[in-house]
Amino acid sequence: MDDRCPPAVAPTVVPLAAVLTPPEPALSTALLATAPVALCCLDATQRIRYANRAAERLLGRPATGLLGRPVDAVLPSDVAAAVLTACAEAMSSAGPVAVELPTPGAGARWVELHAWPTPVGPAFAFIDITIRRRAQEAGERARQAAERAGARLALLAAVSAELAGARDVESALGSLARLVVPDLADGCIVTVIDRDGRARDVGSWHADPDRREVVARYAAVRMDTLPETSPVARALRAGTEARESVDSVLGLMPPGPARDLLLALRPESAVVLPLPAGDRPVGVLTLYLDPGRTPDADDLAAAREVADRAGRAVDRVHRASRQAQLAEALQRSLLTEPLSVDGAQLEVRYVPAAEAAQVGGDWYDAFLHPAGDPVLVIGDVAGHDTAAAAEMGQLRGLLRGIAHYSGAGPAEVLRGLDAAMGHMYPGTLATAAIARVERDGTELRWASAGHPPPLVADPDGTVSVLSRGFGDLLLGVDPTTARREFTAPLPLGATVLLYTDGLVERRDRSVDAGVAHLQRQLAELVGLPLDRLCDELLARMLAGVPQDDVALVALRLQPAGRFAGAAG
């Protein structure tokens, strides 16, 4: 057996030049002619020198109708201009240029124009990108729809945050117009029916800063001139939703400032949405749309949701207001008019809280002791509702009865009230202070059960705080607790002030700081007549509507000997 290797066979070497040999001219022509991309070439005079079959199909003409003709004679003017610009740029830069264009033929299609330089002139090609373009546009529409949906959700969240818990509903709705512009409209006016049944525009806004003053002036006058047949009047009367052209609204309006301002506002249409509350409207949301703006179904749905939330907020505040009026009427009915005292002036004040739920158990009282001395009482039953107000009335009458029957001093009256509460009103807590003017008006005898201290102001402006902390334990905790009694001298002309904690307590300061502030204000006002002093003191201390009830009783001594007066 021959183990020798067979002789090696030399490999066949193909010259590289043979592999890269350019195709024959006929093959090149066939490749260009049958390419699926529309190809054209221009000569130096910008006439079409070559066009393949795809170009014929795209342009809708045979080659005989294309060759030798100027570009702008076979293409739409805007497309021809783009082709010539791209070809010129390609020749000058010696590089390719690409741009997207609508199809030059019939049909809603898109092409990508490519231009590049050749030795004989610029060439250009159209590549159909309709599928890609439509996918991009669909994606963009989806993105925009998602953004709009997110904006609508953010708007509804902002509206809810603005209206949730709002007690001053008119201020909250006034800012509502700024929230819906520009997402839902170019301009907006918000109308509310107040508790007296009057429709008033409470807020307006416009996306155009130059028209904000115009819409504000229009909102100030339009309700006085809108006819009963106008969309806003119909929405207020019957809760009817409407979308009207502004021209039709102008046709209903009489000549005057309101009509002139609506013309100056220049909206094309208006959408009027009632603010519903049960089976009745409590206001109107008017959206103004400039020419070219048309709300879609989602916009209208969001606007209706805004109107619904606003209507619920108005209804909630109206209900709370009615409850507050009822509770305040109950509380005032339990407070008597101050008695008339010879030798002294007496003033009482009661200011309800801003919130309906805060109407509660603050009370004042003033009556004559069996010995003829004036007795001042201030108290506060724990709780902030009508139940607290009812308990206040019971305790107030009980304290009066104990004081009249026993003839005891302030501390003993508080002890008797505490003992009675343990049997008759278990679970009720209250603070109270009693001050009795004795010795022909030269001495004040007082006691306190967990209440802020009385103040005594001399005619020269010196104000003393009769402070032993907050006095003894509040009422209703331990009826066996010891009750202390204190005395303080009273100069002629002195002013005695008792008050509840709503006058001095704030979220941002302690009661002690509030009492010190009250002491300073009383020192500045002591020279005023007693009625003006009380009014000014409330104005300075409260600076608006209080967050808690406030009651006070003030007595000013006169040099008139023994006190005498009708029992309160």
NULUM-170086 format. One line per field, with one value per residue (C-alpha): x, y, z; residue number from 1. Coordinates in steps of 0.05 Angstrom, whole numbers. Example, Ala and Ser with C-alpha at 12.3 -4.5 7.8 and 13.67 -1.06 7.14 Angstrom:
2
u = [246,273]
v = [-90,-21]
w = [156,143]
zamar = [1,2]
This chain:
568
u = [0,28,28,55,10,-20,11,-19,-67,-53,-114,-146,-133,-186,-160,-195,-205,-247,-293,-302,-312,-369,-432,-446,-483,-545,-546,-537,-594,-638,-621,-640,-701,-730,-710,-770,-747,-767,-702,-691,-631,-627,-584,-549,-613,-653,-691,-706,-652,-672,-732,-741,-806,-820,-815,-864,-914,-904,-911,-966,-932,-893,-820,-837,-877,-820,-754,-729,-782,-767,-778,-832,-870,-880,-883,-928,-897,-882,-850,-811,-784,-762,-729,-691,-668,-645,-608,-574,-552,-526,-484,-456,-439,-417,-458,-527,-588,-653,-721,-791,-848,-920,-926,-923,-976,-1048,-1066,-1048,-978,-908,-841,-770,-732,-659,-613,-539,-488,-466,-415,-470,-515,-557,-598,-657,-700,-768,-774,-845,-846,-922,-925,-869,-898,-968,-938,-902,-964,-1005,-953,-953,-1028,-1026,-974,-1015,-1078,-1041,-1016,-1086,-1115,-1061,-1075,-1149,-1136,-1089,-1142,-1195,-1146,-1131,-1205,-1218,-1161,-1185,-1257,-1247,-1265,-1271,-1313,-1308,-1337,-1339,-1264,-1252,-1296,-1264,-1199,-1234,-1233,-1157,-1155,-1197,-1160,-1126,-1137,-1211,-1224,-1192,-1234,-1280,-1331,-1357,-1427,-1457,-1527,-1519,-1561,-1608,-1622,-1582,-1536,-1468,-1405,-1350,-1290,-1262,-1198,-1170,-1110,-1093,-1065,-1090,-1162,-1163,-1186,-1239,-1269,-1267,-1305,-1354,-1366,-1380,-1438,-1465,-1514,-1553,-1565,-1568,-1639,-1680,-1670,-1594,-1557,-1532,-1602,-1631,-1576,-1589,-1664,-1671,-1601,-1597,-1530,-1516,-1464,-1478,-1443,-1427,-1460,-1527,-1516,-1499,-1564,-1602,-1566,-1589,-1539,-1496,-1430,-1441,-1451,-1391,-1347,-1368,-1351,-1283,-1271,-1276,-1296,-1327,-1370,-1389,-1403,-1450,-1452,-1497,-1467,-1516,-1537,-1590,-1647,-1628,-1570,-1529,-1487,-1459,-1392,-1385,-1327,-1307,-1273,-1234,-1240,-1212,-1219,-1269,-1274,-1275,-1318,-1264,-1258,-1333,-1334,-1279,-1315,-1379,-1340,-1311,-1381,-1407,-1353,-1363,-1438,-1427,-1379,-1430,-1485,-1442,-1425,-1498,-1520,-1466,-1487,-1559,-1537,-1494,-1552,-1596,-1543,-1527,-1601,-1605,-1545,-1567,-1636,-1602,-1566,-1605,-1598,-1553,-1586,-1586,-1544,-1544,-1473,-1443,-1444,-1451,-1437,-1440,-1418,-1424,-1389,-1401,-1345,-1332,-1351,-1419,-1389,-1355,-1420,-1420,-1421,-1394,-1438,-1439,-1486,-1496,-1546,-1554,-1533,-1588,-1546,-1552,-1481,-1471,-1446,-1411,-1405,-1367,-1366,-1351,-1380,-1332,-1355,-1370,-1440,-1513,-1510,-1457,-1501,-1560,-1517,-1492,-1564,-1576,-1513,-1524,-1594,-1569,-1513,-1562,-1608,-1552,-1526,-1595,-1616,-1551,-1528,-1458,-1394,-1362,-1322,-1381,-1427,-1376,-1372,-1447,-1451,-1397,-1434,-1500,-1466,-1440,-1511,-1551,-1501,-1448,-1396,-1405,-1342,-1340,-1297,-1325,-1305,-1349,-1334,-1376,-1368,-1372,-1363,-1398,-1356,-1288,-1271,-1277,-1286,-1274,-1262,-1244,-1253,-1201,-1220,-1175,-1164,-1207,-1176,-1184,-1166,-1157,-1178,-1104,-1092,-1061,-1088,-1082,-1089,-1123,-1082,-1074,-1057,-1124,-1153,-1178,-1198,-1250,-1322,-1345,-1281,-1282,-1341,-1302,-1245,-1232,-1251,-1210,-1234,-1193,-1204,-1175,-1185,-1226,-1214,-1273,-1280,-1246,-1267,-1275,-1270,-1288,-1281,-1277,-1214,-1235,-1214,-1142,-1126,-1095,-1061,-997,-993,-1006,-1063,-1014,-988,-1060,-1077,-1015,-1037,-1108,-1078,-1040,-1101,-1146,-1095,-1098,-1174,-1194,-1210,-1266,-1339,-1352,-1393,-1340,-1285,-1318,-1328,-1257,-1228,-1262,-1240,-1167,-1164,-1202,-1180,-1238,-1284,-1259,-1245,-1279,-1338,-1323,-1364,-1346,-1378,-1351,-1371,-1347,-1356,-1383,-1379,-1453,-1454,-1489,-1510,-1582,-1618,-1667,-1649,-1628]
v = [0,66,113,172,235,253,312,380,412,486,532,570,645,692,763,815,858,804,801,876,884,932,901,909,973,933,903,972,999,941,949,1023,1012,958,986,994,1065,1123,1150,1211,1249,1322,1355,1422,1458,1425,1382,1309,1268,1199,1169,1095,1056,1069,1143,1136,1101,1152,1212,1181,1193,1150,1166,1200,1250,1263,1264,1332,1369,1418,1392,1443,1421,1350,1359,1402,1470,1459,1390,1416,1473,1423,1378,1436,1462,1393,1380,1448,1435,1366,1393,1450,1407,1346,1303,1272,1311,1281,1313,1286,1310,1294,1249,1287,1241,1230,1201,1218,1189,1212,1203,1215,1257,1239,1281,1269,1293,1252,1267,1285,1325,1318,1255,1247,1190,1185,1130,1115,1125,1128,1068,1095,1165,1141,1100,1162,1204,1152,1150,1225,1227,1175,1215,1279,1242,1215,1285,1314,1259,1271,1346,1334,1288,1340,1394,1353,1340,1414,1431,1381,1408,1479,1463,1410,1438,1509,1552,1615,1583,1647,1656,1583,1587,1653,1616,1560,1602,1603,1528,1511,1561,1544,1469,1470,1540,1606,1645,1630,1663,1629,1647,1629,1636,1664,1647,1704,1673,1725,1703,1737,1728,1712,1697,1705,1691,1691,1657,1722,1772,1830,1805,1790,1860,1856,1791,1818,1881,1839,1794,1856,1879,1820,1793,1859,1856,1783,1768,1710,1672,1674,1607,1632,1652,1585,1547,1586,1577,1505,1475,1472,1458,1496,1509,1572,1616,1684,1716,1686,1711,1781,1780,1772,1827,1900,1954,1975,1963,1888,1877,1920,1882,1815,1840,1863,1795,1763,1691,1649,1605,1592,1529,1540,1487,1490,1476,1423,1411,1357,1378,1452,1492,1534,1569,1567,1554,1593,1572,1618,1589,1629,1617,1550,1517,1459,1419,1344,1295,1285,1361,1368,1309,1341,1408,1374,1340,1407,1437,1378,1385,1460,1450,1401,1450,1507,1462,1438,1509,1531,1473,1489,1562,1544,1499,1555,1603,1554,1539,1613,1628,1574,1600,1673,1652,1625,1691,1746,1820,1853,1881,1955,1974,2042,2065,2023,2011,1940,1913,1841,1812,1745,1730,1661,1622,1620,1546,1518,1461,1510,1540,1515,1529,1599,1642,1706,1727,1786,1791,1822,1784,1781,1833,1879,1871,1860,1790,1777,1706,1679,1606,1555,1485,1435,1417,1454,1436,1449,1398,1441,1502,1467,1444,1516,1540,1488,1505,1580,1575,1527,1574,1632,1591,1569,1641,1670,1616,1609,1682,1651,1680,1661,1601,1569,1580,1544,1487,1481,1481,1428,1383,1392,1375,1309,1287,1321,1327,1273,1275,1350,1392,1467,1526,1587,1650,1690,1761,1799,1874,1888,1944,1997,1981,1985,1911,1852,1782,1728,1653,1613,1541,1531,1595,1651,1705,1768,1836,1902,1967,2031,2097,2116,2056,2008,1939,1883,1809,1774,1713,1651,1609,1585,1582,1517,1452,1459,1438,1367,1330,1324,1355,1349,1394,1455,1522,1584,1656,1720,1794,1855,1930,1969,2044,2087,2086,2018,1970,1895,1848,1774,1735,1665,1634,1646,1719,1702,1632,1621,1563,1603,1630,1607,1631,1668,1706,1721,1747,1792,1819,1831,1868,1916,1928,1942,1992,2031,2031,2043,2116,2098,2092,2021,2001,2026,1994,1926,1933,1957,1904,1850,1880,1883,1815,1775,1810,1778,1720,1678,1604,1594,1627,1690,1717,1775,1816,1884,1928,2000,2031,2101,2141,2131,2098,2031,1990,1982,1954,1905,1833,1801]
w = [0,-21,40,2,-1,-67,-101,-79,-128,-140,-126,-182,-173,-201,-213,-170,-231,-262,-200,-198,-272,-283,-311,-384,-404,-421,-351,-319,-360,-340,-266,-267,-309,-264,-196,-149,-132,-177,-207,-250,-276,-299,-351,-344,-364,-308,-357,-345,-379,-353,-316,-299,-299,-225,-239,-296,-250,-194,-239,-281,-347,-397,-408,-474,-434,-386,-423,-445,-405,-348,-278,-262,-325,-300,-224,-181,-169,-95,-108,-168,-126,-73,-126,-158,-90,-67,-133,-131,-59,-77,-135,-94,-34,-75,-28,-20,4,32,48,60,13,-3,-63,-129,-158,-139,-71,1,3,24,-8,13,-39,-47,-91,-106,-157,-218,-272,-321,-274,-211,-200,-154,-129,-95,-42,-18,58,67,114,157,156,175,232,256,251,287,342,346,349,404,442,435,456,517,534,527,570,622,620,629,689,718,707,743,800,805,805,860,901,892,911,964,1032,1004,1050,1009,947,907,914,896,835,815,806,769,705,707,713,651,607,559,565,551,524,503,553,612,658,721,746,814,842,912,973,955,887,847,790,794,753,804,760,690,651,581,549,513,564,520,527,602,620,565,591,663,642,603,663,705,661,621,673,673,598,576,550,578,513,517,529,597,620,597,634,698,693,669,671,595,563,499,446,406,356,386,326,347,418,393,354,420,457,456,437,496,533,542,468,450,499,471,402,428,460,389,405,351,395,467,506,566,619,682,750,775,846,849,804,799,773,822,769,699,666,601,555,498,436,386,311,289,357,362,426,417,456,509,519,529,577,618,618,642,698,719,720,761,813,817,826,883,917,913,939,997,1018,1011,1055,1106,1106,1119,1176,1203,1201,1238,1290,1299,1308,1361,1397,1396,1421,1483,1497,1530,1520,1572,1635,1650,1711,1744,1756,1700,1625,1599,1529,1503,1436,1401,1335,1302,1270,1196,1191,1204,1244,1290,1318,1389,1463,1475,1520,1560,1615,1662,1719,1787,1849,1903,1940,1880,1854,1779,1761,1695,1667,1607,1588,1533,1528,1495,1425,1361,1339,1355,1412,1446,1436,1468,1528,1534,1543,1597,1636,1629,1660,1714,1734,1740,1784,1830,1837,1851,1900,1939,1938,1940,1913,1846,1870,1906,1845,1801,1852,1853,1777,1773,1822,1784,1718,1747,1759,1704,1646,1654,1600,1587,1594,1599,1620,1655,1692,1740,1762,1814,1825,1901,1953,1913,1852,1884,1884,1835,1862,1811,1800,1738,1717,1662,1626,1598,1651,1658,1642,1680,1645,1685,1653,1645,1599,1649,1635,1687,1670,1728,1715,1758,1698,1671,1741,1770,1736,1681,1696,1685,1705,1781,1820,1885,1863,1906,1875,1892,1893,1882,1890,1854,1866,1816,1807,1785,1710,1703,1648,1662,1603,1600,1535,1505,1476,1404,1414,1432,1406,1338,1303,1297,1368,1440,1483,1528,1468,1447,1517,1515,1447,1474,1533,1487,1443,1503,1530,1464,1460,1533,1519,1470,1489,1512,1450,1402,1444,1438,1363,1350,1395,1355,1290,1312,1345,1293,1228,1191,1206,1265,1261,1328,1363,1403,1461,1506,1561,1582,1641,1653,1722,1733,1798,1814,1883,1894,1835,1820,1759,1731,1741,1676]
zamar = [1,2,3,4,5,6,7,8,9,10,11,12,13,14,15,16,17,18,19,20,21,22,23,24,25,26,27,28,29,30,31,32,33,34,35,36,37,38,39,40,41,42,43,44,45,46,47,48,49,50,51,52,53,54,55,56,57,58,59,60,61,62,63,64,65,66,67,68,69,70,71,72,73,74,75,76,77,78,79,80,81,82,83,84,85,86,87,88,89,90,91,92,93,94,95,96,97,98,99,100,101,102,103,104,105,106,107,108,109,110,111,112,113,114,115,116,117,118,119,120,121,122,123,124,125,126,127,128,129,130,131,132,133,134,135,136,137,138,139,140,141,142,143,144,145,146,147,148,149,150,151,152,153,154,155,156,157,158,159,160,161,162,163,164,165,166,167,168,169,170,171,172,173,174,175,176,177,178,179,180,181,182,183,184,185,186,187,188,189,190,191,192,193,194,195,196,197,198,199,200,201,202,203,204,205,206,207,208,209,210,211,212,213,214,215,216,217,218,219,220,221,222,223,224,225,226,227,228,229,230,231,232,233,234,235,236,237,238,239,240,241,242,243,244,245,246,247,248,249,250,251,252,253,254,255,256,257,258,259,260,261,262,263,264,265,266,267,268,269,270,271,272,273,274,275,276,277,278,279,280,281,282,283,284,285,286,287,288,289,290,291,292,293,294,295,296,297,298,299,300,301,302,303,304,305,306,307,308,309,310,311,312,313,314,315,316,317,318,319,320,321,322,323,324,325,326,327,328,329,330,331,332,333,334,335,336,337,338,339,340,341,342,343,344,345,346,347,348,349,350,351,352,353,354,355,356,357,358,359,360,361,362,363,364,365,366,367,368,369,370,371,372,373,374,375,376,377,378,379,380,381,382,383,384,385,386,387,388,389,390,391,392,393,394,395,396,397,398,399,400,401,402,403,404,405,406,407,408,409,410,411,412,413,414,415,416,417,418,419,420,421,422,423,424,425,426,427,428,429,430,431,432,433,434,435,436,437,438,439,440,441,442,443,444,445,446,447,448,449,450,451,452,453,454,455,456,457,458,459,460,461,462,463,464,465,466,467,468,469,470,471,472,473,474,475,476,477,478,479,480,481,482,483,484,485,486,487,488,489,490,491,492,493,494,495,496,497,498,499,500,501,502,503,504,505,506,507,508,509,510,511,512,513,514,515,516,517,518,519,520,521,522,523,524,525,526,527,528,529,530,531,532,533,534,535,536,537,538,539,540,541,542,543,544,545,546,547,548,549,550,551,552,553,554,555,556,557,558,559,560,561,562,563,564,565,566,567,568]
